[in-house]
């Protein structure tokens, strides 16, 4: 079975592994699950629209379904628009790789990508418009966190060379670099280069022909597609790169198809099989270390929260156990995992360390564990006690937690 036929039959049925990065960000998992389903369905309908060969205006129901599914999925998680477009690139890449050169003009790369590009832009604008209307009606303020993903100053033409270099660094970083995986994912890097070599040396597309150039450019676009926001001057957290597992799957299909064609020597095919096996083994090892890091930090944070709450109770003389306790926190606990964790991810990160020591986050975590009496002490009160805090010892030394009024306490986690 050719790669194109294999892909057309099974791409819509595949379950894309979101990866441990998004799994560690628990609050978005329900929305991500729905968004993933809708994104894949929208991509399937778009591909069927392409294959059908009819104009969009003759398929209004299909077009409406695509717009509805993709708009909702973007609303669930904005990065799904990048996954949707990556699926379009993957479709075009595998189809062009297998077609006859003499008939390549009938299925050009642009004709296959145009609907995906059109729907990506249209649905993104619709999603933004709906979001602004809801914000206006409900009075929700703009999010500085979301605004930080796009730096408008970097949109100028003069910044594009730097942005392109940034994309190149991101590609190297995530396709084998050591910063993300706690060590070089060398097998993935070699596998990606092998897939690129296979595409550019295929007998169905002689070198220097237009189909060969299109296939090469599509492959470059595919591996770069998760980092589109870097191209326009923005950044995204690691957990938002949802299209990475899909791209790795496409790379695997290219290599497996090469092995099945029996066009290479036994040694070459054996090397490719070993490379695939090494990639899977190294992937399992990396995922194992991520799970270990998450388990240890969860245990660390839960025990620390329990220790703080127990010491609060030991100082509390109020006979009413339902009265709130107001806690001001200064400093942070620098938890260092013995296992490698991904940079820029919440995986392996402590609630008592993130944001440089955020009392709101720490106490919200304690409330989540069931210590609901604990409330955040007003920051003005904490600032007014800055001189007293300087003389206090850091946790867990005696005196690191002190009572300043009937139901107000100060906790010093560190000197910084």
Secondary structure, 3 states (H helix, E strand, C coil): CCHHHHHHHHHHHCCCCCHHHHHCCHHHHHHHHHHHHHHHHHHHHHHHHHHHCCCHHHCHHHHHHHHHHHHHHHHHCCCHHHHHHHHHHHHHHHHHHHCCHHHHHHHCHHHHHHHHHHHHHHHHHHHHHHHHHHHHHHCCCCCHHHHCCECHHHHCHHHHHHHHHHHHHHHHHHCCCHHHHCCCCHHHHHHHHHHHHHHHCCCCCCCCCHHHHHHHHHHHHHHHHHHHHHHCCECCCHHHCCCHHHHHHHHHHHHHHHHHCCCCCHHHHHHHHHHHHHHHHHHHHHHHHHHHHHHHHHHHHHHHHHHHHHHHHHHCCCCCCCCCEEEEEECCCCCCCCCCCCCCCCCCCCCCCHHHCCHHHHHHHHHHCCCCCEEECCHHHHHHCHHHHHHCCCCCCCCCEEECCCCEEEEECCCC
